[in-house]
Amino acid sequence: MNKLFTVSLLVAAVTVGCAGADVRPIVDMKGVNEATYENDLKECQTYAQQQSGMGSTAAKGAGAGAVVGGLLGLVTGGNGSGIAQAAGAGAVIGGAGGAFSGNQAQEAVVKRCLSGRGYRVLN
């Protein structure tokens, strides 16, 4: 198996494992009712799931990565198999990047939502 492809799969696996909407930000809990906080956190996480997350941004990234990878394989004079491998690696890398961006966007929604409800989000 191509080393680049193997590394790409590893990057994708690590990236997809990120929290996204399920993030639990670090919040200063001094003077905070934990039950109320947990309820607010769940509501904020629900809002974050409405944000374009891993699925759609990963798919867009994978498509763009496949095109770039395929073109790179073509430009470097690869045969059909090499071009397909380059396109596959590009799709994995692009998909991982898209998933990461989607996760970041969802995490930002959770943090802004909690801040808007008066919590001191520390990260």
TIMI-441861 format. One record per atom (N, C-alpha, C): x, y, z. Coordinates in steps of 0.1 Angstrom, whole numbers, plus 5000, padded with zeros to 4 digits. Atoms other than C-alpha are relative to their C-alpha. Layout:
# residues N
XYZ
...
# end
This chain:
# residues 123
500949885000
500050005000
500950125000
499249875001
501350354992
500150065013
499749944987
502950525022
499150135001
500849884999
501150855014
498649975003
501450044997
497850685013
499849955014
500150054986
498450515046
500150125010
500049884992
499450845062
498850084999
501249935002
496451005047
498849945008
501150074992
494150745063
500150035014
499849974985
495750805097
499650145003
500449864998
495251175094
498550015000
501450005001
491651125084
499449945013
500550074988
491050885113
500150095013
499849914988
492451125139
499150124999
500849885001
490651425125
498549975002
501450034999
487251255123
499749975015
500250034986
487751155160
499850135008
500249874993
487451525170
498650025005
501349994993
484551645192
498950064991
501149935007
482651885169
499050055009
501149964992
479251945183
500049955014
500050074987
479951715213
501150065009
498949944992
482751945226
499550035014
500249964987
482852005263
501050115004
499049894998
484552345266
500450015015
499649974986
486452435298
499350135004
500849884995
484152665317
500350025015
499849974986
484852845350
498649975007
501350054993
482252665372
499850065013
500249934987
482652895402
498650075000
501349944998
479152985413
498949954989
500850055010
477552785385
499249875005
500850124997
474652535390
500349894990
499650105010
475952215374
498849944992
501250055007
472452085365
499650104989
500449895010
471652415347
501050004989
498950005010
475052405330
499849894990
500150125009
474552055317
498850014990
501149985009
471152145303
500350104989
499649905010
472552455286
501049954990
499050075009
475452255272
499349924990
500750085009
473152005257
499250084989
500749925010
471052275241
501050074990
499049945009
474152445227
500649904991
499550115009
475452115213
498949974989
501150025010
472052075196
500150114989
499849895010
472452415180
501249984991
498850025008
475952325169
499849894989
500350115010
474652015151
499350054988
500649945012
472752245128
501050074991
498949945007
476052405118
500549894990
499450095009
477552245087
501249945007
499050074993
479751985103
500849914992
499050095007
482051705094
499449944987
500550075012
479751535069
500150094987
500149925012
479151815044
501450064997
498749945003
482551985048
501049904996
499150115004
484351655046
499849954986
500350055014
482551555014
500550104990
499549895009
483351894998
501549994999
498650015000
486951855009
500649884993
499650125007
487251504996
499950014985
500249985015
485851604962
501150084994
499049915004
488251884959
501449935000
498750074998
491151674972
500249904989
499950115010
490351394947
500450074986
499749935012
490451644918
501550055000
498649955000
493751804929
501049885000
499150115000
495351464936
500049934987
500050065013
494251324903
500850094990
499249915008
495651634885
501549995003
498650014996
498851604904
500649874994
499550135006
499151234894
500150014985
499949985014
498451334858
501250084996
498949915004
500951614857
501449945002
498850064997
503651404873
500349884991
499850105009
503251154845
499649865005
500450134994
501650874865
499149924990
500950085008
499950584849
498650005006
501450004995
496250504854
499949975015
500050054986
496950324887
500650115009
499349904992
499250604900
499150135001
501049894999
496650874891
498949975009
501150044991
493950684909
500550005014
499550004986
496150644940
500250155004
499949864996
496951014939
498750075003
501449944998
493251104936
499549955013
500550064988
492450864964
500750075012
499349944989
495151014987
499550155001
500549864999
493951364978
498650015006
501350014995
490351264986
500049985015
499950034986
491351135020
500550135007
499549884994
493451445028
499050115000
501049895002
490851685015
498849975010
501150044992
488151495034
500350025015
499549984986
490151505067
500050155003
499949864998
490751875062
498650065002
501349954999
487051935056
499349965013
500650044988
486051735086
500550085012
499449914989
488451935108
499450135000
500749865000
486952265096
498649995005
501450014995
483452135102
500049995015
499950024986
484452025137
500350145007
499749874995
485952365144
498850105000
501249915001
482852545133
498949965010
501050054990
480652325155
500550045014
499449974987
482952375185
499850155003
500249864998
482752755180
498650045003
501449984997
478952745180
499749975015
500250034986
478952565214
500650105009
499349904991
481452805229
499350145000
500749875001
479653115216
498649995007
501350024993
476252975228
500250015015
499850004985
477552915263
500450145005
499649864996
479253255264
498850095000
501249925001
475953415253
499149975012
500950034988
474253245283
500750035013
499349944988
476753405307
501149915006
498950084994
479253125312
501450064995
498749965004
482953205312
500849884994
499350115008
484452975285
501450045000
498649974998
488152945291
500949964988
499150055011
489352775259
499350034987
# end
